Amino acid sequence: MALHTELQIYRPAYDLLSLITDLVRQIPRDQKRLLGEKMRDECIEIVTLILRANTAQNKAPHLVELLERVQVVELLTRLCRDKRLVAVKHYAAVIELTSSIGKQATGWKKSLPKSPAA
């Protein structure tokens, strides 16, 4: 088992957390708590779920939750873009990272051995 920081999926997840942390600073104060904190918390959970999936015997539940949280970040970022709280180029950078994370998590999930039918 590799360290979670050495996994290929970890780098875009960490970059996403870093980018979202920077974006939250630009969001107006009245939206920062509602949208900004939620996006940042979701990104922290994404990185945490990578760690959990890497160390768990049953990785599938962690990867399913990881994929859900990636979709939440995409949704919140799109809302921020639609409300003109973040620039389109920043939105595009977030989507590029979430796509990379999603593809890698899906591939990881598909590579897991199938559990025998009960």
For each residue, the residues with C-beta under 8 A, 3 or more apart:
1: 54 55
2: 6 7 54
3: 6 7 54
4: 7 10 50 51 54 55
5: 10
6: 2 3 10
7: 2 3 4 10 50 54
8: 11 104
9: 12 13 50 101 104 105 108
10: 4 5 6 7 13 14 47 50
11: 8 14 15
12: 9 15 16 97 100 101 104
13: 9 10 16 17 43 46 47 50 97 101
14: 10 11 17 18 47
15: 11 12 18 19 97
16: 12 13 19 20 43 46 73 94 97 98 101
17: 13 14 20 21 40 43 44 46 47
18: 14 15 21 22
19: 15 16 22 23 90 93 94 97
20: 16 17 23 24 39 40 43 73 77 94
21: 17 18 24 25 40 43
22: 18 19 25 26
23: 19 20 26 27 36 39 77 80 86 90 94
24: 20 21 27 32 36 37 39 40
25: 21 22
26: 22 23 85 86
27: 23 24 31 32 35 36 80 85 86
28: 31 32 85
29: 32
30:
31: 27 28 34 35 36 80 83 85
32: 24 27 28 29 35 36 37
33: 36 37
34: 31 37 38
35: 27 31 32 38 39 76 79 80 85
36: 23 24 27 31 32 33 39 40
37: 24 32 33 34 40 41
38: 34 35 41 42 72 76
39: 20 23 24 35 36 42 43 73 76 77 80
40: 17 20 21 24 36 37 43 44
41: 37 38 44 45
42: 38 39 45 46 69 72 73 76
43: 13 16 17 20 21 39 40 46 47 73
44: 17 40 41 47 48
45: 41 42 48 49 65 69
46: 13 16 17 42 43 49 50 66 69 70 73 101
47: 10 13 14 17 43 44 50 51
48: 44 45 51 52
49: 45 46 52 53 62 63 65 66 69
50: 4 7 9 10 13 46 47 53 54 66
51: 4 47 48 54 55
52: 48 49 55 56 62
53: 49 50 56 59 62 63 66 108
54: 1 2 3 4 7 50 51 59
55: 1 4 51 52
56: 52 53 59 61 62
57:
58: 61
59: 53 54 56 62 63 108 109 112
60: 63 64 109 112
61: 56 58 64 65
62: 49 52 53 56 59 65 66
63: 49 53 59 60 66 67 105 108 109 112
64: 60 61 67 68 109
65: 45 49 61 62 68 69
66: 46 49 50 53 62 63 69 70 101 105
67: 63 64 70 71 102 105 106 109
68: 64 65 71 72
69: 42 45 46 49 65 66 72 73
70: 46 66 67 73 74 98 101 102 105
71: 67 68 74 75 102
72: 38 42 68 69 75 76
73: 16 20 39 42 43 46 69 70 76 77 94 98
74: 70 71 77 78 94 95 98
75: 71 72 78 79
76: 35 38 39 42 72 73 79 80
77: 20 23 39 73 74 80 81 86 91 94 95 98
78: 74 75 81 82 91
79: 35 75 76 82 83
80: 23 27 31 35 39 76 77 83 85 86 91
81: 77 78 84 85 86 88 91
82: 78 79
83: 31 79 80
84: 81
85: 26 27 28 31 35 80 81
86: 23 26 27 77 80 81 90 91
87: 90 91
88: 81 91 92
89: 92 93
90: 19 23 86 87 93 94
91: 77 78 80 81 86 87 88 94 95
92: 88 89 95 96
93: 19 89 90 96 97
94: 16 19 20 23 73 74 77 90 91 97 98
95: 74 77 91 92 98 99
96: 92 93 99 100
97: 12 13 15 16 19 93 94 100 101
98: 16 70 73 74 77 94 95 101 102
99: 95 96 102 103
100: 12 96 97 103 104
101: 9 12 13 16 46 66 70 97 98 104 105
102: 67 70 71 98 99 105 106
103: 99 100 106 107
104: 8 9 12 100 101 107 108
105: 9 63 66 67 70 101 102 108 109
106: 67 102 103 109 110
107: 103 104 110 111
108: 9 53 59 63 104 105 111 112
109: 59 60 63 64 67 105 106 112
110: 106 107
111: 107 108
112: 59 60 63 108 109
113:
114:
115:
116:
117:
118:
